[in-house]
Amino acid sequence: MRDFERKLLLLAMGTLAGLAVTVSPASAAEAAAPDRERDAHFEYHTVLGPFDPSAKSLEAWIPLPRDDANQKVTGLSVDTPAEHEIVMQTSNGNRLVHLEASAPLPASIPVTITFNVMRHEEAADKTAAERNLPEPKGGSFAAVLGPDRLVPVTGRIEQVSSDLGDNGASAYQQARIIYEYVTEVMKYDKSGTGWGRGDALYACDVRRGNCTDFHSLFIALARARGIPARFTIGFPLGKHGGDQIPGYHCWAEFYAGGVWVPVDASEAWKHPALHNYYFGHLDADRVAFTMGRDLELKPHQHGEPINFLIYPYVEVDGAPLAKSAVKTSFSYSDFDGASASH
C-alpha cells in the first residue's frame, strides 16, 4: 500500500495519530501564529485604457469588498471622473462598481477605491460540521453542486474523487480526505503556462499551480461526491504596518452538517505546520471581494461569463478590452478600527 493510500485509510477510520500532517511540538509556535483579527485601510487603484479613439461606448465592472459576518467594511469611497454606480449581483452577494462612458471617450479612466476593513478569523463549528446529515441536492445549492466551465464534476474528476474512497463517511470526513489528497499531490508552482485559471483538470493532471488551481481541484472533487463547495477570491494582508499587494488570493468552503467549513489548501501547502489549522479555519490576513465562478455581470454585460472577478472587467463597444489595457495596484496600511469607531 502506498503511503498516501495508507494516510487516506487512517483518515477514513478517523485516526489522525502518526500522520505527517499532525502538528509537532517543534511547530507549535508557528501553528499559533495566524492572526485572529486585522484592521486595515485598503486602496484599490486602476487605470482603464487607453481606448480606441473611434470607440463609441464603454462599460466597466470593478469588484468591491464583501461586507458580511467575517469582515466589516466602512468608509467605502469610489473616486473616478466616470459616471458610476454600485450594483449588487443577485446570485452570489457580490457588489461591484459599474462605470459607463460614451463617445468621445477619454484617453483613459482612473479609478481609486478606498475603504477600511475589520477582518475576523473564520472558524467552523466543528461539532455541527461533523454531523452526518443528508447533503443538499439542489435548489439554492444547485450552483455549488454542479460544474463550472473549468470545474467539471464528471469524467476524470469523478473517477479521481471516487478512487479516494469512503463515500459512506460524513461529508466532513470525505472533505478531509479530499483536502489531504490535494495538499499531498499538488505543488505551489507558478512556472510554465496553464496555471492560475482555476482549471481543475489541469490541476488534476499537472499537479501544480497557484491558489485558484488548488481550490478548483478541491471544489471539483467535493462536488463530484455531492458535497456543496464554493470559491471566494480577495487579497492577502501581509506584514503588519502596511505594504503593496502583488496579487490576489483565493480559498474555498464546503458544506457539511448544515454549516459552511472554510479551507485554504494552498496556504496549508506553504505552511505545513498549519496544515490542520487551514482545514476549518481561515486566518484574518485576507480581504474577501467576490464569490463564485462563471459570473454574468449586471447590468447588461455582453461578453462571455467571467471566470472569476478580482481585477476590472471592461467592454468597449460591447467587446472585452484587452487585459493589457488595464493597469492595477493594491496596497494596505494598518488601521485602528476600534479607535475609529468611537
N, C-alpha and C positions, 0 to 999 in steps of 0.2 A: 504494500500500500504506500503511495507517495505521501510525503509529509503534509501536503495541503489536504489531501483526501482524509488523512488522519485528523487534521485540525477540524475539518468540517464534521466528521463523525463525533468528535468530542463536543463540538458546539451543539450538534443536534441532540446530544444526550444531556445538554445543559451543564457540561463540565468544562469550565474555563481554566482550571488549575493546570499549570505546567505549559500553557501555550505561550508562544513568543510574544503575544500581544499583551500579556499581563504586565502592569507597571511594576518595575522592580524597585526596591528600596533606593537604589542609586539614582533613580529618575524621579523620585517623589517630589523634589523641589521643582523640577520642570513641569511635572504634572499639575502642580498647584498654581502655575504661572498665569493661566488665562484671565483676562480682565473680566470682571463681573459687570462693570458699568463704565461707559465712556461718554463724556460730554465734549462735543466738538463743534467748531464753526467750519462749515464746508463751502467751498467755492467750485462751481462747475462753469467753466468758460469755454465757449466755442465761437468760431468764426465760420459762417456758411458762405461758400463762394470761393473763387469768382464764378460768375454766371455768364452764359452766352448772352451777348448784348441784344440778340434778336428774340430772346425768350419773352413770353407773354405773361406767364404766371408762375408762382412758387408757393409751395406749401411745405412746412417742416413740422416734425414731431420730435420733441425732446423729453426724455423721461424725468420725472420728479420723484423725490424720495417718498417711500410709503410712510404713513402715519398709522401705527397700529399698537397692539399691546406690548410689542418688544422695542419700539422706538417712538419717541415723541419728537415731532418736528415743530419748531417755532420760528418766527421771523422770516418766513419764506418770501423771497423777493426775486422778481424776474426783471432784468434791465436790458432792454433792447429797443431800437428805434422802429422795429417792425410791428405791425398790428398783430396782437396775440391774445390768446385766452387760455385758461386752464380747463382741461376737459377730463372727465372720468371715463374710464373704459369699463363697460358694464360687466364683462365676463370674468374679470380677474382682479378687480380693485385697483388697477394701475391708474395713475394720473399723469398727464402729460401737458407740456406747453405746446399749443398748436399755433403756428405762425402762418400768415398769409401775406403775399405781396403781388402786385400786378405791374405790368409794364408802365413806364420804364423801370426795370429792376435796378437796384443799387449795385455797385460793383461787388459788394459783399455785405453780410449782415452779422454784426457781433451780437452775442447773447451771453449774459452773465447771470447765473442763478446762484443765490446765496441763501443759506439757512443755518440754523442751529439745530443740533440733534442730540438727544439724550438716548443712548442705546443701552439696553439691558441684555444680560446673558439670557439665552433661551435654554430652558431645561425641561425635558419631557416629564410628564407624570408617569414614571416607570411602572408603578403598581397598576395604573389603568392600562398602559400600553401592553402589558404582558397578559391581559385578559384575552382568552381565546374566544372572541366574539365573531359572528358571521361578518365577513367583509362586505362593503357596499358593492352592488352590481351595476349600477348605472345612475340615472337621474343626474343630480348635480355633480356626481363623481365621474360621469362619463369622460370628461376631458382629461382626467388624471388617471384613467384606466386604459384608454385607447392609445393608438400610436400617434406620434408626431412625424413629420416628414423625415427627420433624421433620427427618430427614436422608434424603430419598429418593435412589435411585440410578438411577431411570429417568425417562422423560418429559423435562421441560425440563432437568433436571440432566444427564442422559445426553447430550442434544443439545449443551449448552454445553461439556461435557467433550470430546465428540468434535470440536467445532469448534476446539478448541485444537490439534488435530493431533498428529502424530508419535507415534502409538500403537505404532510399531515400535521406539522407543528403549527404553533400560533404564528400569526403574521409577524409579530415582533421577533420571534426566533428565526423565522425564514429570512427576514430582512437583515438580521445579524449575520447569517451565513453569506448572504449576498455582499454585505459590507466587507467581510473577511476576504471573500474572493476578489473583489475589486481592488482592495488595498494590497492584496498579495500579488496579483498578476500585473497590475498597472504600474507604470513608471512615470513620474512627473518629468516630462521631457518635451521641450518646445522646438526641437530641431526638425529639419526637413519640412515637408508640406503635408497638409491634411489635418493637422491638429487645430484645436480652437473653434471648430464649427459645432461641436456637440454632436458629432456623428457616432451613434452608439455602435454601429457595425465597424467603423474604423477603429474605435477603441477596443472592441472585442477582438479584432484580428491583429492589429498592430501593437496593442497593449502599451500605449504611451500617449501622452498628450497633456493638456492643462486641465484646469478645474471643470470646464464645460464637458470635456471628454470623460473624465472620471464620473461625473454625476449623471451624464446622459446614459452611460453604461449601467450605473446603479438603478436609475429610474426604469430603463428598459427591462432589466432583469426582474425588477419588482413587479412591474405591470404585467409582464408575461405570466406571472403567477396569480394575477388578480388582486395584487396589493396596490392600492392607490399611491401614487408618488408624484411629486411636483417639483418645479425648478424655480429658484429665485436668484436674481443677479443684482449686484450692487458694487460697492467699492470697499477695499480694505482700509482700516485705520492703522497706520504703522506706529512708530515710536511716539511716546508722549512728548508733547511740545508742539508738534506740527511738522508737516513735510509735504512735498509733492507726491502725487499718487501716480504711479506709472501705468496702471490699467485696472480692469475690473476684477472682481472675484465673485464666484457663484457657489451655491450649495443646494442641497435637496432636503425634502421631507417625505416621509411615508406615513400612511395612516394605519394605525393598529389600536385595537381595544377602544375605539371611539375617540382617539386623540391623534394629533399630528406630532411626529417624532422627527427632530432635525438630525441631519447627518452632514458632516464635512469630510468626505473621503480623501480629498486632495491634501487638506491640512493634516489629516492623520498620517498620510504618506510622508509628508515633510517633517513631521514631528512624532516619531514613533512612541515616545514616552506619553503622548497624549492620545494614543490610539483608542483607548477605551472611552476617554472623555468625549471625543468627537462623534461617538455613536450615542445620540440622545441629548447632546449639548451643542450650542454654538456660543463661542466667546463674544464679548461685546465689541471686539475690534473690527467692526464692519458696519456699513450703512446699506440697508436694503432699498432698492429702487423699483424693479419691476418683477413680476411673476409670470411664468408661462412661456410657451414656445408657439411658433406659427401665429404670430399676433396680427390681427387685422385691425388697423388703427382707425379710430374715429376722430373727426368726421371725414368721410369720403376719400380714403386712400385709394389710389388707382393700381399700384403695383402689387406684386405677389406678397403673401403674408411674410412678416418679418420673422426670421429665425429666432432671435431674441433681441430685446431692445435695451441698450445701455448707452450707446452713442446716438447722436442725432440721425434721424432718417429724413431725407429731403427729396421732394419730387419737383421737377421743373417741367412745365407743360405736360404734367401727368406721367413723366418718366423718372425713374430713380436717378438722382445725382450721384456721380462717382464718389466713392468714399474718400478719394484723394483730394476732393474739393471741400472737405470738412475738416477743420483743424480743432483739436480739443486739448484742454489741460485741466487738471483737477488738483486741488490742494485742501488741506485742513489745518486747523490750529486748535489747541485746547481751549475749551470754553467752560466757564464756571456756571453751569446751568442752575445749580442750587442758589447761588447768589443772585443770578439774573431774574429768578422767579419771585424775588422779594421786592 
